Amino acid sequence: MNGDRLRAITYIVIAATLLSTGGIIIKFIDLPPMTIAGGRAIFSTAVVWLYVRKPKFTFSKAQVSGALCYSAMITAFVISNKLTTAANAIILQFTAPIWVAILSVWILKERIRWYDIAAIFSVAIGMVLFFLDDVSGGNWAGNMVAIGSGVALAGVTISLRFQKDEKPVETTLLGHLITAVVGIPFLIGLSYTTGDIVGLFVLGTFQVGIAYIFYSLAVKHLTALEAILIMFLEPILNPIWVFLIAGERPGPVSLVGGVIVLGTVIVRSLLANKMNQIEVRKSVNHQIE
């Protein structure tokens, strides 16, 4: 294993670990969700802007749509963490690859594969189990918002596919900036404790800002599949921190649903990678012949 690849794996593990702290920190900040989203975005915008230094905002359709989806994703994640368990919020967000498969048929005109159809049905079963386990209205609403966060993440992914000459970090920076601007009205007129300020600072600086800097550095030296699979540390660690520190635990049926969702997405990623390799080999052999 060369030095660049080992460093990239280390970076993406750090990114996943930092991102996984979002659930527990959000639980301990006694502020409305939009206030948390806006406050966090102010700090994350500053951190990422300092890293990029001279961002290139092209305001292309792909960049703007990606930034809007990114803003919706990070805002919905905060809201869902306040309405449902941290485990539900993060695992339902990680249904994004399934939504990518569905949206790609409509937006990118890509054909859907048999393993995509199987994965969609499997994830649907897992999501049903989440809702069966959460009988309270708040949890139902939180689960719906978490699913919306996953759809928004899929939108980010598809938008980035259209950006050949633009950098992902600049799209996310624009997303943070949009979130900060939208969140400003929700920051006015509230009283803040020292803990609230520290929490928002940690969320914006480390949990999101520095995490995505590490991620952007890592993906240059890893395959998409490697990056996705390592990032699955986030939905695994997130509810563990919340359980160990806050004592929050998902219901048994939700746990089964979570295993089904995560397992399905991992297996689908592996199958998609294998099928792509087979198609590439067939294409090369055909050209040789």
C-alpha positions as CSV (number, residue, x, y, z in Angstrom):
1,M,0.0,0.0,0.0
2,N,1.5,3.3,-1.1
3,G,1.8,6.3,1.2
4,D,-0.9,8.4,-0.6
5,R,-3.4,5.7,-0.3
6,L,-2.7,4.9,3.3
7,R,-2.9,8.6,4.1
8,A,-6.2,8.8,2.2
9,I,-7.7,5.9,4.2
10,T,-6.6,7.6,7.4
11,Y,-8.2,10.9,6.3
12,I,-11.5,9.3,5.5
13,V,-11.6,7.4,8.8
14,I,-11.0,10.7,10.5
15,A,-13.8,12.4,8.4
16,A,-16.3,9.6,9.2
17,T,-15.4,9.7,12.9
18,L,-15.8,13.5,13.1
19,L,-19.1,13.4,11.2
20,S,-20.4,10.7,13.5
21,T,-20.3,13.1,16.5
22,G,-23.1,15.2,15.1
23,G,-25.9,13.2,16.7
24,I,-24.6,13.4,20.3
25,I,-23.6,17.1,20.1
26,I,-27.0,18.1,18.6
27,K,-28.8,16.2,21.3
28,F,-27.0,18.3,24.0
29,I,-27.6,21.7,22.4
30,D,-30.9,23.1,23.8
31,L,-31.8,25.3,20.8
32,P,-34.3,25.0,17.9
33,P,-33.2,22.9,14.9
34,M,-33.0,25.8,12.5
35,T,-30.9,27.8,15.0
36,I,-28.5,24.9,15.3
37,A,-28.3,24.4,11.5
38,G,-27.7,28.2,10.9
39,G,-25.2,28.6,13.7
40,R,-23.2,25.5,12.7
41,A,-23.2,26.7,9.1
42,I,-21.6,30.1,10.1
43,F,-18.6,28.3,11.6
44,S,-18.4,25.7,8.9
45,T,-18.5,28.3,6.2
46,A,-15.6,30.2,7.8
47,V,-13.5,27.0,8.2
48,V,-14.0,25.7,4.6
49,W,-13.6,29.2,3.1
50,L,-10.2,29.6,4.9
51,Y,-9.2,26.2,3.5
52,V,-10.3,27.0,-0.1
53,R,-9.0,30.6,0.2
54,K,-10.2,31.6,-3.2
55,P,-13.3,29.6,-4.0
56,K,-14.5,29.5,-7.6
57,F,-18.3,29.9,-7.6
58,T,-19.4,29.3,-11.2
59,F,-23.1,29.3,-10.2
60,S,-23.8,26.7,-12.8
61,K,-27.0,24.7,-12.6
62,A,-25.1,21.7,-11.3
63,Q,-23.3,23.7,-8.6
64,V,-26.3,25.7,-7.5
65,S,-28.6,22.5,-7.4
66,G,-25.8,20.6,-5.5
67,A,-25.4,23.4,-3.0
68,L,-29.2,23.7,-2.4
69,C,-29.4,19.9,-2.0
70,Y,-26.4,20.0,0.4
71,S,-28.0,22.8,2.4
72,A,-31.3,20.8,2.6
73,M,-29.4,17.7,3.6
74,I,-27.5,19.1,6.6
75,T,-30.5,21.1,7.8
76,A,-32.8,18.1,7.6
77,F,-30.3,16.0,9.5
78,V,-30.3,18.5,12.4
79,I,-34.1,18.5,12.4
80,S,-34.4,14.7,12.3
81,N,-32.0,14.4,15.2
82,K,-34.3,16.5,17.3
83,L,-37.4,14.5,16.4
84,T,-36.2,10.9,16.3
85,T,-33.3,8.8,17.5
86,A,-29.8,9.5,16.3
87,A,-29.7,6.0,14.9
88,N,-32.8,6.5,12.8
89,A,-31.7,9.9,11.6
90,I,-28.3,8.8,10.3
91,I,-29.3,5.3,8.9
92,L,-32.3,6.7,7.0
93,Q,-30.0,9.4,5.6
94,F,-27.7,6.7,4.4
95,T,-30.4,5.3,2.1
96,A,-29.0,7.9,-0.4
97,P,-27.4,5.4,-2.8
98,I,-30.9,3.9,-3.3
99,W,-32.3,7.3,-4.1
100,V,-29.4,7.9,-6.4
101,A,-30.3,4.7,-8.4
102,I,-33.9,5.9,-8.7
103,L,-33.2,9.5,-9.6
104,S,-30.5,8.5,-12.1
105,V,-33.1,6.9,-14.3
106,W,-35.0,10.1,-14.5
107,I,-32.2,12.7,-14.4
108,L,-29.2,11.0,-15.9
109,K,-31.2,8.6,-18.2
110,E,-29.3,5.7,-16.8
111,R,-30.9,2.2,-16.8
112,I,-31.7,0.7,-13.5
113,R,-30.1,-2.7,-12.8
114,W,-31.6,-5.8,-11.2
115,Y,-29.6,-5.3,-8.1
116,D,-31.0,-1.8,-7.8
117,I,-34.5,-3.1,-7.9
118,A,-33.7,-5.7,-5.3
119,A,-32.0,-3.1,-3.1
120,I,-35.0,-0.8,-3.3
121,F,-37.4,-3.5,-2.1
122,S,-35.0,-4.5,0.7
123,V,-34.5,-0.9,1.9
124,A,-38.2,-0.3,1.8
125,I,-38.7,-3.3,4.2
126,G,-36.1,-1.8,6.5
127,M,-37.8,1.6,6.5
128,V,-41.1,0.1,7.2
129,L,-39.6,-1.5,10.3
130,F,-38.4,1.9,11.5
131,F,-41.9,3.3,11.3
132,L,-43.5,0.2,12.9
133,D,-41.2,0.6,15.9
134,D,-41.8,4.4,16.3
135,V,-45.4,4.9,17.4
136,S,-45.0,8.5,18.6
137,G,-45.8,11.3,16.2
138,G,-42.5,13.0,16.8
139,N,-40.5,9.9,15.7
140,W,-42.6,9.5,12.6
141,A,-42.0,13.1,11.6
142,G,-38.3,12.7,12.4
143,N,-38.1,9.6,10.2
144,M,-39.7,11.3,7.3
145,V,-37.3,14.3,7.6
146,A,-34.4,11.8,7.8
147,I,-35.5,10.1,4.6
148,G,-35.7,13.6,3.0
149,S,-32.1,14.2,4.1
150,G,-31.2,11.0,2.3
151,V,-33.0,12.1,-0.9
152,A,-31.2,15.5,-0.6
153,L,-27.8,13.7,-0.3
154,A,-28.7,11.8,-3.5
155,G,-29.3,15.1,-5.1
156,V,-25.9,16.3,-4.1
157,T,-24.3,13.1,-5.5
158,I,-26.1,13.5,-8.9
159,S,-25.2,17.2,-9.1
160,L,-21.6,16.5,-8.5
161,R,-21.6,14.1,-11.5
162,F,-22.4,17.0,-13.8
163,Q,-19.5,19.1,-12.4
164,K,-16.4,18.1,-14.4
165,D,-14.4,21.3,-13.9
166,E,-15.7,22.2,-10.4
167,K,-14.5,21.0,-7.0
168,P,-16.9,19.2,-4.6
169,V,-15.6,21.3,-1.7
170,E,-16.7,24.5,-3.4
171,T,-20.2,23.1,-3.9
172,T,-20.4,22.2,-0.2
173,L,-19.0,25.6,0.7
174,L,-21.8,27.3,-1.2
175,G,-24.2,24.9,0.6
176,H,-22.9,26.0,4.0
177,L,-23.2,29.6,3.0
178,I,-26.8,29.2,1.9
179,T,-27.6,27.5,5.2
180,A,-26.0,30.2,7.2
181,V,-27.9,32.9,5.3
182,V,-31.2,31.1,5.7
183,G,-30.5,30.4,9.4
184,I,-29.7,34.0,10.4
185,P,-33.3,35.0,11.2
186,F,-33.5,31.9,13.5
187,L,-30.4,33.1,15.4
188,I,-31.9,36.5,16.4
189,G,-33.6,37.1,19.7
190,L,-32.5,34.0,21.5
191,S,-30.4,33.6,24.7
192,Y,-27.4,31.4,24.4
193,T,-25.5,29.5,27.1
194,T,-21.7,29.0,26.9
195,G,-22.5,25.3,26.2
196,D,-24.7,26.3,23.2
197,I,-21.9,28.5,21.7
198,V,-19.2,25.8,22.2
199,G,-21.5,23.2,20.8
200,L,-22.2,25.2,17.6
201,F,-18.5,25.9,17.3
202,V,-17.5,22.3,17.5
203,L,-20.3,21.2,15.1
204,G,-19.3,23.8,12.5
205,T,-15.6,23.6,12.9
206,F,-14.9,19.9,13.5
207,Q,-18.0,17.9,12.9
208,V,-18.7,19.3,9.4
209,G,-16.0,21.8,8.3
210,I,-12.8,19.9,9.0
211,A,-14.5,16.6,8.3
212,Y,-15.3,17.5,4.7
213,I,-11.8,18.9,4.2
214,F,-10.4,15.6,5.1
215,Y,-13.0,13.9,2.9
216,S,-12.1,16.0,-0.1
217,L,-8.4,15.2,0.3
218,A,-9.1,11.5,0.7
219,V,-11.3,10.9,-2.3
220,K,-8.6,11.9,-4.7
221,H,-6.7,8.7,-3.9
222,L,-9.5,6.2,-3.3
223,T,-12.1,4.5,-5.5
224,A,-15.7,5.6,-5.0
225,L,-16.5,2.2,-3.5
226,E,-13.7,2.4,-1.0
227,A,-14.8,5.9,0.1
228,I,-18.4,4.8,0.5
229,L,-17.6,1.7,2.5
230,I,-15.2,3.5,4.9
231,M,-17.8,6.2,5.4
232,F,-20.2,3.6,6.8
233,L,-18.3,4.2,10.0
234,E,-20.4,7.2,10.4
235,P,-23.9,5.5,10.8
236,I,-22.2,2.8,12.9
237,L,-20.5,5.2,15.3
238,N,-23.2,7.9,15.5
239,P,-25.7,6.0,17.5
240,I,-23.0,4.4,19.6
241,W,-21.8,7.8,20.9
242,V,-25.4,8.8,21.7
243,F,-26.1,5.5,23.5
244,L,-22.8,5.7,25.5
245,I,-23.1,9.3,26.5
246,A,-26.9,10.1,26.5
247,G,-28.3,6.6,27.0
248,E,-30.6,6.9,23.9
249,R,-31.2,3.6,22.2
250,P,-33.3,2.7,19.2
251,G,-36.1,0.1,19.5
252,P,-35.4,-3.6,18.7
253,V,-37.4,-3.5,15.5
254,S,-35.6,-0.3,14.4
255,L,-32.3,-2.1,15.0
256,V,-33.4,-4.9,12.6
257,G,-34.4,-2.3,10.1
258,G,-31.1,-0.5,10.4
259,V,-29.2,-3.7,9.8
260,I,-31.3,-4.4,6.7
261,V,-30.7,-0.9,5.3
262,L,-27.0,-0.7,6.0
263,G,-26.5,-4.3,4.8
264,T,-28.4,-3.7,1.6
265,V,-26.5,-0.5,0.7
266,I,-23.1,-2.2,1.4
267,V,-24.1,-5.3,-0.7
268,R,-25.5,-3.1,-3.5
269,S,-22.2,-1.1,-3.6
270,L,-20.1,-4.2,-3.8
271,L,-22.3,-5.7,-6.6
272,A,-22.4,-2.4,-8.5
273,N,-18.6,-2.2,-8.4
274,K,-18.2,-5.8,-9.5
275,M,-20.7,-5.4,-12.4
276,N,-18.9,-2.2,-13.5
277,Q,-15.6,-4.0,-13.6
278,I,-17.1,-6.8,-15.7
279,E,-18.6,-4.3,-18.2
280,V,-15.2,-2.5,-18.4
281,R,-13.4,-5.8,-19.2
282,K,-16.1,-6.7,-21.8
283,S,-15.7,-3.3,-23.4
284,V,-11.9,-3.6,-23.5
285,N,-12.1,-7.2,-25.0
286,H,-14.6,-6.0,-27.6
287,Q,-12.3,-3.2,-28.7
288,I,-9.3,-5.6,-29.0
289,E,-11.3,-8.0,-31.1
